[in-house]
Amino acid sequence: MGKKTNNNYQLILHNDENHSFKDVIISLIEICEHSDIQAEQCAIIVDLKGSCCVNINKYSKIIKQKEKLTGKNFKVSIKEI
């Protein structure tokens, strides 16, 4: 991705067939610091639409969350905004 600026980035979670709703919710609470309701809403959006922005922050924070989620075999991407 090259040199990172101070811009904000989106962490996008993509749908897969490997994780249950419960897995997604627990991981979003633990890794992205979501509330129970926020994590549940994101899980529903991912299921219905195929992906959902689960966090917006500076690159240094987003990349750490991406690494933790990919470590749990979630499909995630980062998009500069």
PLY file of the C-alpha trace (Angstrom):
ply
format ascii 1.0
element vertex 81
property float x
property float y
property float z
element edge 80
property int vertex1
property int vertex2
end_header
0.00 0.00 0.00
3.00 2.32 0.17
3.57 5.16 2.61
0.60 5.88 4.88
-0.74 9.35 5.51
-2.84 10.67 8.37
-6.02 9.96 6.42
-8.68 7.69 7.79
-9.21 4.17 6.53
-12.15 1.79 6.52
-11.81 -1.76 7.77
-14.20 -3.83 5.69
-15.39 -7.29 6.74
-16.45 -9.60 3.91
-18.94 -12.44 4.08
-17.73 -16.01 4.18
-19.24 -19.40 4.86
-16.76 -20.29 7.60
-17.88 -18.13 10.52
-21.14 -18.17 12.44
-23.00 -15.02 13.46
-21.75 -15.67 16.98
-18.12 -15.86 15.79
-18.47 -12.56 13.94
-20.17 -10.80 16.85
-17.64 -11.98 19.43
-14.69 -11.01 17.22
-16.07 -7.54 16.47
-16.61 -6.92 20.17
-13.12 -8.15 21.09
-11.08 -6.72 18.22
-13.01 -3.67 16.99
-14.43 -2.69 20.39
-18.03 -2.82 19.14
-20.99 -2.83 21.48
-23.16 -5.96 21.39
-25.77 -4.23 19.24
-23.23 -2.68 16.87
-21.52 -6.05 16.34
-24.87 -7.76 15.71
-25.89 -5.09 13.18
-22.59 -5.42 11.32
-22.96 -9.22 11.21
-26.42 -8.85 9.68
-25.19 -6.34 7.08
-22.28 -8.61 6.12
-24.70 -11.52 5.71
-27.21 -9.53 3.63
-24.92 -7.30 1.56
-21.68 -9.29 1.42
-19.54 -6.78 3.30
-19.65 -4.03 5.90
-17.36 -1.30 7.13
-16.68 -2.34 10.73
-14.34 0.48 11.70
-12.95 3.80 10.53
-9.69 4.99 12.01
-6.06 5.85 11.34
-4.07 3.25 9.39
-1.98 2.22 12.40
-5.10 1.13 14.30
-6.89 -0.40 11.30
-3.92 -2.55 10.25
-3.66 -4.08 13.73
-7.37 -4.95 13.70
-7.04 -6.39 10.19
-4.17 -8.60 11.29
-6.14 -9.88 14.30
-9.21 -10.62 12.16
-7.21 -12.34 9.42
-5.53 -14.35 12.17
-9.00 -15.72 12.91
-9.47 -16.45 9.18
-11.87 -13.59 8.51
-11.77 -12.00 5.06
-11.10 -8.28 5.53
-9.81 -5.40 3.46
-8.75 -1.81 4.02
-9.94 1.16 1.98
-8.59 4.70 2.22
-11.27 7.39 2.61
0 1
1 2
2 3
3 4
4 5
5 6
6 7
7 8
8 9
9 10
10 11
11 12
12 13
13 14
14 15
15 16
16 17
17 18
18 19
19 20
20 21
21 22
22 23
23 24
24 25
25 26
26 27
27 28
28 29
29 30
30 31
31 32
32 33
33 34
34 35
35 36
36 37
37 38
38 39
39 40
40 41
41 42
42 43
43 44
44 45
45 46
46 47
47 48
48 49
49 50
50 51
51 52
52 53
53 54
54 55
55 56
56 57
57 58
58 59
59 60
60 61
61 62
62 63
63 64
64 65
65 66
66 67
67 68
68 69
69 70
70 71
71 72
72 73
73 74
74 75
75 76
76 77
77 78
78 79
79 80
